[in-house]
Amino acid sequence: MGGEVQIDRNAADSLIGWWLEAGVDVAVGESPRDWLRRNPPPASAPAAPMVTNVSEPDPETLAGLRDWLASSVRLPLASATARRILPHGPEDAAVMLLSDSPALEDLASGQPIGGEAWQLAQKMLAAIGVAADGAYSASLSCIHAPGSRMTDQDRAECAAIARRHIALVRPKRLIIFGDGPCKALLGEPLARARGRVHRIEGVRAIATFHPRWLLQRPSDKALAWRDLLLLMSEND
């Protein structure tokens, strides 16, 4: 997973277009580098805070967690009318993408990041040498519940579930997309979380703009590119 990506001329042109739009002026490196080598977590890394009152016991396998997300009526924001967008992708993924709760445009595609935002996300992955099918995509909450507002308790429970999710997927890298997941997992907004490496369940992680935001604010693509470089570098 996440090995060499075979692309045709049109895909190559699209990738070059992403770099140009992002204002790339920094080379990733002059010599080959095993960007996706798993780094051991620091010995001094603090234990991840956990919430003890998540509504149901955590499943022990990724398949069990997915089944629970698909069926539990006790998930935060779950209701008879709420719709769900379930995670997808392989275990041991090259990169895991964690975004906010699904938006309306994501429902049509049936995946956590949909439509034009997913097309841009694929370009972002290709720019760091990761094939789309080598990435695991999930949401902080899989529930799309228009009109509902996530409480602090909901956010804490979703964060605990997300940490368990990350531990079961075992990705080599993690991208946190947007403000909501940053506040839940890192305890700070995106504006403060950007620009440095985080460790979540021992996984190297960075926070950056959601592709949906980048479609609205293309000028921030250069900042997102710097975040991706930080993710794939060896420096903390």
Backbone torsions as a table, in degrees:
resi	resn	phi	psi	omega
1	MET	NA	140.8	176.7
2	GLY	73.4	17.7	179.5
3	GLY	-78.8	-154.5	-178.8
4	GLU	-63.0	132.8	-178.1
5	VAL	-97.9	121.1	178.3
6	GLN	-88.0	120.4	-178.9
7	ILE	-131.0	151.1	178.4
8	ASP	-89.2	-175.7	-175.2
9	ARG	-62.4	-41.2	-179.1
10	ASN	-64.0	-41.2	179.3
11	ALA	-66.5	-37.1	178.4
12	ALA	-64.4	-42.7	177.7
13	ASP	-61.5	-38.9	179.6
14	SER	-64.9	-41.1	179.9
15	LEU	-64.6	-43.9	177.8
16	ILE	-62.0	-37.4	177.5
17	GLY	-61.8	-39.9	177.1
18	TRP	-61.0	-46.1	-179.4
19	TRP	-60.4	-43.3	-178.8
20	LEU	-64.7	-43.0	179.4
21	GLU	-64.4	-33.2	-178.0
22	ALA	-77.3	-8.4	-179.2
23	GLY	69.4	37.5	-176.0
24	VAL	-65.8	123.0	175.9
25	ASP	-135.0	17.3	-179.4
26	VAL	-126.1	125.5	177.0
27	ALA	-74.4	141.3	177.8
28	VAL	-66.7	-37.6	179.6
29	GLY	176.0	155.4	179.8
30	GLU	-87.4	-20.2	-176.8
31	SER	-128.1	158.3	-179.3
32	PRO	-58.0	145.2	-179.8
33	ARG	-141.9	139.4	176.9
34	ASP	-82.8	82.7	-174.3
35	TRP	-64.1	-29.3	-172.6
36	LEU	-97.4	13.5	174.8
37	ARG	-64.6	130.9	-179.7
38	ARG	-71.4	125.7	176.8
39	ASN	-94.4	135.4	177.8
40	PRO	-66.9	144.2	178.4
41	PRO	-65.9	147.8	179.0
42	PRO	-58.5	143.6	-177.8
43	ALA	-62.0	-28.9	-175.2
44	SER	-92.9	5.3	-176.7
45	ALA	-61.6	129.7	-178.9
46	PRO	-70.7	152.1	178.2
47	ALA	-65.3	139.7	-178.1
48	ALA	-68.1	132.7	177.6
49	PRO	-64.8	139.1	-179.2
50	MET	-124.2	149.9	175.2
51	VAL	-96.2	130.5	-173.0
52	THR	-90.6	-9.7	-175.6
53	ASN	-110.7	30.8	172.1
54	VAL	-58.4	142.6	-164.2
55	SER	-61.2	-28.2	179.8
56	GLU	-140.2	157.6	179.7
57	PRO	-60.3	144.3	178.2
58	ASP	-68.0	132.1	173.6
59	PRO	-62.7	157.4	-176.5
60	GLU	-93.6	-10.1	-179.6
61	THR	-130.1	159.3	178.2
62	LEU	-63.7	-40.6	178.1
63	ALA	-61.3	-40.2	178.6
64	GLY	-64.6	-40.0	178.1
65	LEU	-64.3	-43.4	179.2
66	ARG	-61.6	-43.1	178.7
67	ASP	-61.7	-40.0	179.9
68	TRP	-65.1	-44.2	178.5
69	LEU	-62.2	-32.5	-177.4
70	ALA	-76.5	-23.1	-168.8
71	SER	-125.3	-21.7	-173.2
72	SER	-66.9	134.0	176.2
73	VAL	-92.5	1.4	-176.4
74	ARG	-109.2	10.8	173.6
75	LEU	-67.5	149.7	173.7
76	PRO	-53.9	133.7	178.1
77	LEU	74.7	0.2	-179.9
78	ALA	-68.1	142.2	176.0
79	SER	-157.5	174.0	-178.2
80	ALA	-66.5	-25.9	-176.2
81	THR	-102.9	-12.1	-178.1
82	ALA	-69.0	145.2	178.3
83	ARG	-105.5	154.3	-175.5
84	ARG	-120.8	141.8	172.1
85	ILE	-119.2	111.5	-172.5
86	LEU	-86.7	155.0	178.9
87	PRO	-68.6	161.3	176.2
88	HIS	-150.3	155.4	179.2
89	GLY	130.1	174.6	-175.4
90	PRO	-89.4	154.1	166.6
91	GLU	-65.4	159.9	-178.7
92	ASP	54.8	37.0	-176.8
93	ALA	-63.6	150.4	174.9
94	ALA	-61.0	-42.6	179.0
95	VAL	-142.2	138.4	171.0
96	MET	-107.0	133.7	177.6
97	LEU	-105.9	123.4	178.7
98	LEU	-119.2	113.4	-176.7
99	SER	-112.6	179.2	179.5
100	ASP	-75.8	-176.9	178.6
101	SER	-56.5	148.2	-176.8
102	PRO	-59.0	141.4	174.2
103	ALA	-95.4	172.2	-177.2
104	LEU	-58.1	-40.1	-178.3
105	GLU	-69.0	-18.8	178.2
106	ASP	-76.8	-26.0	-177.5
107	LEU	-62.7	-38.7	-177.9
108	ALA	-63.5	-34.5	-178.6
109	SER	-85.9	-19.8	179.9
110	GLY	72.3	26.0	177.9
111	GLN	-142.4	158.3	-172.7
112	PRO	-56.7	-34.2	173.7
113	ILE	-121.7	119.3	-173.2
114	GLY	-123.6	175.1	174.0
115	GLY	60.7	-141.4	-179.1
116	GLU	-63.4	-31.1	178.9
117	ALA	-62.7	-38.4	178.6
118	TRP	-69.8	-36.7	176.4
119	GLN	-60.1	-41.4	178.1
120	LEU	-69.1	-38.8	178.1
121	ALA	-60.3	-38.3	178.3
122	GLN	-64.5	-38.1	176.7
123	LYS	-65.3	-38.4	178.0
124	MET	-62.7	-42.9	178.2
125	LEU	-64.5	-44.8	-179.8
126	ALA	-61.4	-34.5	-179.1
127	ALA	-64.7	-22.1	176.9
128	ILE	-108.8	15.7	172.8
129	GLY	79.1	27.3	-178.7
130	VAL	-117.7	126.5	176.2
131	ALA	-73.2	147.8	-178.1
132	ALA	-58.0	-36.4	-179.2
133	ASP	-78.5	-1.5	173.9
134	GLY	-97.2	4.5	-179.4
135	ALA	-108.6	149.4	175.7
136	TYR	-110.3	127.3	-175.2
137	SER	-116.0	130.6	-178.9
138	ALA	-147.8	165.8	177.7
139	SER	-115.4	154.1	173.6
140	LEU	-56.7	-42.5	171.3
141	SER	-129.8	134.9	179.9
142	CYS	-84.9	1.5	-174.3
143	ILE	-93.1	127.6	170.3
144	HIS	-102.5	107.4	-175.1
145	ALA	-130.2	84.5	-179.3
146	PRO	-56.0	135.9	178.8
147	GLY	88.0	-13.6	178.8
148	SER	-89.6	147.2	179.4
149	ARG	-119.1	131.6	-179.0
150	MET	-75.1	123.6	177.5
151	THR	-81.5	171.5	176.8
152	ASP	-60.9	-37.9	179.1
153	GLN	-67.9	-41.9	175.9
154	ASP	-57.4	-45.4	-177.4
155	ARG	-63.8	-40.3	179.1
156	ALA	-64.7	-40.6	179.1
157	GLU	-68.0	-41.4	177.9
158	CYS	-62.9	-38.0	178.7
159	ALA	-64.4	-41.5	178.5
160	ALA	-63.5	-42.0	177.3
161	ILE	-63.9	-42.9	-179.1
162	ALA	-62.5	-39.8	178.6
163	ARG	-63.2	-41.7	176.9
164	ARG	-63.7	-40.7	178.8
165	HIS	-58.6	-48.4	180.0
166	ILE	-60.6	-43.2	-179.3
167	ALA	-62.8	-34.6	-179.0
168	LEU	-79.7	-34.4	178.3
169	VAL	-70.4	-37.0	-178.2
170	ARG	57.3	52.4	179.4
171	PRO	-72.2	160.4	176.4
172	LYS	-81.9	-29.3	178.5
173	ARG	-141.6	158.5	-179.4
174	LEU	-135.7	129.7	173.6
175	ILE	-111.0	122.9	177.5
176	ILE	-98.9	115.5	-175.7
177	PHE	-98.4	112.8	168.7
178	GLY	96.3	173.4	-170.8
179	ASP	-72.5	-43.0	-176.0
180	GLY	-57.9	-54.4	178.5
181	PRO	-61.9	-32.9	177.6
182	CYS	-62.5	-47.8	-179.9
183	LYS	-62.8	-38.5	-177.4
184	ALA	-71.5	-45.8	-172.6
185	LEU	-93.5	-28.7	-175.2
186	LEU	-112.3	-11.3	178.6
187	GLY	73.0	20.3	179.4
188	GLU	-152.5	156.4	-179.7
189	PRO	-72.1	165.9	-178.4
190	LEU	-56.7	-40.3	-176.4
191	ALA	-57.5	-32.3	179.2
192	ARG	-93.1	-25.4	-175.5
193	ALA	-79.0	-24.8	-179.1
194	ARG	-66.9	156.7	170.5
195	GLY	88.9	2.9	176.0
196	ARG	-148.7	161.4	-178.1
197	VAL	-87.1	139.0	175.8
198	HIS	-117.3	162.3	174.4
199	ARG	-124.7	121.5	177.6
200	ILE	-125.7	118.6	-173.7
201	GLU	52.8	36.5	178.4
202	GLY	79.7	1.3	-176.1
203	VAL	-97.7	132.9	176.5
204	ARG	-64.7	128.0	-173.7
205	ALA	-139.2	150.3	170.4
206	ILE	-132.6	158.6	175.8
207	ALA	-110.5	138.7	178.5
208	THR	-152.6	-180.0	-176.6
209	PHE	-70.7	142.5	173.8
210	HIS	-65.6	141.7	177.3
211	PRO	-53.3	-32.1	178.2
212	ARG	-62.4	-37.6	176.9
213	TRP	-67.4	-41.3	-178.4
214	LEU	-65.1	-29.2	175.7
215	LEU	-66.9	-32.0	179.3
216	GLN	-85.2	-29.0	-177.8
217	ARG	-128.2	72.9	-177.0
218	PRO	-57.2	-25.0	-179.3
219	SER	-63.6	-19.8	179.8
220	ASP	-84.7	-1.2	179.3
221	LYS	-63.8	-33.2	178.0
222	ALA	-63.5	-39.1	177.4
223	LEU	-67.6	-39.6	178.2
224	ALA	-63.4	-37.9	178.1
225	TRP	-61.9	-40.6	177.0
226	ARG	-62.4	-38.0	177.4
227	ASP	-63.1	-41.5	179.4
228	LEU	-65.6	-39.3	176.5
229	LEU	-61.0	-41.1	178.8
230	LEU	-63.7	-40.5	179.1
231	LEU	-58.4	-42.8	-173.5
232	MET	-90.7	-5.3	178.6
233	SER	-78.7	176.9	177.5
234	GLU	-104.3	4.8	-176.2
235	ASN	-101.8	140.9	176.7
236	ASP	-99.9	NA	NA
